Amino acid sequence: ISAAEAIIESTKVLGIVAQKVGNNESEPEELQVACSSMTSAVARLMIASKVKSRSDSTNLKNLESAALKVYQSNRILSESVISIIDADVPENDQEFFGTSRKVKEMDYQVSILK
């Protein structure tokens, strides 16, 4: 149940962050962190489900399929965010900004954990 609750919470956070980024009230890196959080929550649910289910369970196969779709969607969203961020950076600053972006992303992850 706690894994499912984590997905619910991650979904809420992802929606709120997406709205804030859309309104220029938040940084795009925060959206990347929310995507990662959602993917992590789905992975936790999959692990919990595999432990408690039979390997030939139809429900488990359906859950695996849904989890894969969530992962793929989050990956597309994350790649889109990266391309938006990179488009705003001058070409001569790209190498430095890649590191800076990772640092910002890690800072947002730490702030979510607090």
Sequence and secondary structure as in RCSB ss.txt:
>XXXX:A:sequence
ISAAEAIIESTKVLGIVAQKVGNNESEPEELQVACSSMTSAVARLMIASKVKSRSDSTNLKNLESAALKVYQSNR
ILSESVISIIDADVPENDQEFFGTSRKVKEMDYQVSILK
>XXXX:A:secstr
 HHHHHHHHHHHHHHHHHHHHHTTSS HHHHHHHHHHHHHHHHHHHHHHHHHS TT HHHHHHHHHHHHHHHHHH
HHHHHHHHHHHHTS GGGHHHHHHHHHHHHHHHHHHHH 
